[in-house]
Amino acid sequence: MKTIIVKTTVVVWVLSLAAAACQGPAKGDSEEKDQSATAGEEAEKKKTDKPQVTPEKPKEIVEKSTGPKPGDIPAPPDVAAAPADAEKTASGLASKVITPGTGKAHPAETDKVKVHYTGWTTDGKMFDSSTKHNRPAEFPLNRVIKGWTEGVQLMVVGEKRRFWIPEELAYKGRRGPQGTLVFDVELLEIIKAPEPPEVPKDVAKAPKNAKKTESGLAYRVLQKGTGEVHPTATDRVRVHYSGWTTDGKMFDSSITRGRPATFRLNQVIKGWTEGVQLMVEGEKTRFWIPEELAYKGRGGPQGTLVFDVELITIVSSTR
């Protein structure tokens, strides 16, 4: 009698949170699906989806398919729980310096960092590692799980530190390995973020000289543009932008990321779709977007939002 064994696949979890903010204020999941899947990847998917048939020892095969893979980094002896000499913050994050660093400066929340890391669950199973593949990871600290955002700010360049991250600061309620996670992190480099733009003085509400559309969108031109053509809703545009809530808290900025955002205008929030069509290339405009044209009832900052937008170029036009 033949037994069918379905080979399980270990999923490598990326530390970064959803990268939608890097593509502009998202309307839904993203503006365009990634089209980079190769024929080789498709073939691999078909191969792993096909059940394997083996006549004997099915249990051993299952154990091998779900066990450690060649090259996996063994878990540290204290993986099950933080030791007594570990530092602990008010949030519940525990950490211990393994190797002191050579640097003096600590990264800020908005800085990018380059790191090597390995992650385990508390039962000693490795689920991700840049060290294993010898490919350092680089990301802004405010774009990863909370335990990383807080923890890496404690480090200096050259330092290696072990973190015990409670699930509330990791992936609780979301896709990813669950429970307390243990990471060994080596901070290789700090890439300082550009200084954030100043909070607009009229951030609390639109001034009297602001124009207003029938939808309730208010706007004021800060710098006249050099172009003559307005984008349409189906055009792709490249912009620099910063966004604040009306209490002056900045929640997103392409400027602090150091790169402009490119997206199709009908794939962002309604206030952007309408507002950017009023602009020409080279123009800078401030928008006060009511919540009905922003994220009301969905994930994202709530209430009226204020954006400073510079239309750099109309990348592609459907006209």
N, C-alpha and C positions, 0 to 999 in steps of 0.2 A: 504494500500500500504506500502510495506516495504522499508526502505531506507538503503543503504549500506554505512557504515562509515569505512574508513580506518584509523586506529589508527596511529598517528605519533609518531616517536621515537626521543627523544632528544639525540643528539650525544655529547658525552663527549670528548672534544678536549684535546689531550695531549700536554703539553707545549713543549716537546722535538721535535727538528727537526729530519729529517731523520737520522736514526742511522747507515747508511751504512758505515760511516767512522770507526765505531767500529768493522767492519767485514773485514777491509782491503780496498784497493783501488778498488771500485766497478766497475764491467764491465757494469752492467745494474741496475736493481732494487735491487737485493740482491743475495747472492749465493744460499741460500736454503730457501724455503718457510717454515714458522712456521707451525709445525705439531701438535700444542698443542690444537687445537679445540676439545672440548669434545662433547660427544653425547648429553649432556644436552644443550649445546650452539646451536647445530644443531636443537634440538627439539624446543628451544625457537625461533630460526629464523623462522621455519615453522609456529609456532603459531602466530608470529607477522605479517607474510606475509599474513595470511588468513584473508579476510575481515570479519568484525563483522556485524551482522544484528540486527537492533533494530527497533521497530515499531513506536517509537515516540521520540520527543525532540532531534533530531539529532544535532542541533546547540549547545545545552548545552554540549552534549558529546564531540563534537569537541573542545569546549573551555576548557573542563577539560583535554583533552588529550594533548593540547598544552600549558597549563598554568603551574604555578609553581608546582613542585612535593613536596610531604611531606618531610619535613626536609630541604628544600631549605633555604639558608641563605638570609635574606632580604637585598636588596641593600642599600647602604649608602645614606643619604639625598643629598649628593653632587655628585651622580653618573652621572648626566647629563653633568656636566662640572667641570673642576678644579676650585676651589675657588681662590679668589684674593691672599690669603696668601700661596698658593702652590709654591714650588720651581720649576723652569723650567730650563732645560739644553739647550744647543745650538741645540741639535737634535730635540727639541720639546717635550721631555719627561717631564711630570709634576709629582710632588710627594709631599706628606705631611706626616710627622712623626706623627703616632698615639700614639705610646708608645715608649719612648726612650729606647735604648738598654743598656746592662750591659757590653758588650765587648768593646774593643778598636781597634782591627784589622778589616780591611775591606777585603773581599775576592778578589782575583785576577780573571781575566777572565778565567784562566785555572784551577782554583780550583773547587772542587765539593762543593755543598751546600745542606743542608737539610732544608726544609722549609714547613710551612703550608701556604696555599693560598686559596683564593676564587676569581673567575672572573665573571664580569658582562658586558653586553653590556650597552650602555648609556641610553637605555630605561628601565633599571632595571632588565633585565632577567639574572639570573644566568646560566652560561653554563658549569662551572667546579668548583670543590672544593675538596681539600684534607681534609679540616677542617670538612666538612660534613661527610665524611667517616672515619674520625680520622686516616688517613694514610698519614703521611708526605711524601713529594716527595723528591727524591735525584737525582741530575744530575750535570754534569759539566756546568759551566756558559756559555761556548762558544758553547754549543749544544742546546740552546733555542732561542726564538725570540729575536731580537735585543733590544727591550725595557727591557726585563728581564736581558740580559747580561749587559747592561749599568746600569740599576736601582739597582739591588741587590748589585752591587759593592759600592753603596753609603751607604749601611747598615752595622751595627755591630750586633753581636750575641745578641739576646733578643729583638731586635728592631722590631716594627710593623710599616709598612709604606703603604700608599695608593698610587698607581700609576695610572695615566691617560696616556695610551700608544697610540699615534697616529697610524693610520693604516699602515703608512710607516715603523713603527718599530714593527709591529705585523704580520698579515697574508694577507696583501694586495696582490691580484693576486694569492693566494695559498689557499688550503683547510683550513678552520678554520673560526671562527666567524669574520665577517667583521666590518670595521669602528673602531672608537676609543674604546679601551677596558679598563676597570677599574679593578684593582687587589688590594686586601688587602693581604699583604705578611708579614709573621713572619719568621725571620731568626733564625733557631734553632741551626745550627752548620755549621762550616766551616771545610772542609776536604782538607787540603793543597795538592796540586798536586806535584808530584816529579819534581825536577828541569829539565828543558828541556835540551836536549843534545846540545853541542856546534855546531855552524854552521861549516860545513866542509870548510877547507881553499881552496879546489879545487872545490867549489860549482859552480863557474861561468862556468867552462867547464872541460871536461875530460882531465886528464893529459896525457903526452906522454906514460907513462908506463901502461895506461889502455888498456885492450883488447877490441876488437870491433867485433861484429858479423855481418853477411851479412845484417841483418835487420836495422843496425845502432845503436843497443844497445851497449853502452860502459859500462865496469865494471872493478872494481879492488877489489881483495880480501884483506880485512882488517885483518882478523883472520882466520887461517886455521881451518877446522872442524875436528871432531873426527869420523864422520860417513864415510861409504863407499858407501852407496846407494844414488842415486839421485831420487828425486820425479818425477813422470810423470804428465802430464797435468791434469789428472783426479784424482790425489791424493789430499787429504786434508792435509794441513800443519798448524803448529802453529808457528807464528813468532812474533818478536818484530821489529818495524820499526819506522823510522822518515822520513818525506818528506819535501823538500824545493824547492822553485822556484830558478832559477839561480841568483837572486838578494839577496839570503840569507834569505828569509822569510820562516819560518816553517809554513806549512799549516795543518799538521797532524802528530800525534805521538801516538803510543800505549804506549810509555814509560811515557808520561805525564798523560795518562789515568790510568796508574798503572796496566794494564793487557794486555797480549798478544792477538793477533788477530788470529782467526782460520777460514780458508776458503778453498774452492776447487780452485785449480790453474787455471782451465778453466773458472772461474767465476769472474776474475779480469781483469784489463787492460792488453793488449798484452805484454807490457814490463815486467810485473810481471810474466805472464805465461811462457814466454821464460826464463827470468833471474833466477827465483828461481829453475828452473830445472837444472841449472848449479851448484847448491849448494849441500852440504851434511850437515847433522846435526852437529850443533856446529859452523858452519861457519858464519862469518860476511862479507858481501860484500856491496860495494857502487856501485849503478847503476846510469848512466846518460841516462834517457829514452827520446828519441825524441818525440815530440808531436804526431806524427803519431802512436806511440805505446802507447799513453797515452789518453788524453781527447780532442783531437782536434775536434772541432765542436760539443762538448757535454758539459754538465754541469760539472764543475770541474776546477781546476787550469790549465791554458793554458801554452803553450810553453814547452821547455825541463824541465823535472822534475828530481830531484836528490833524491835518496832514500838510506838510510843505512838500511840494512836488516840483521837480525840474524835468521837463521833457527833453531828453538828450537827442533822441532821434526816433523817427518812425521806421522800424526795422523792415517791415514788409507790409504792403498795402494790397487790399483786395480790389482796389479800383483799377 
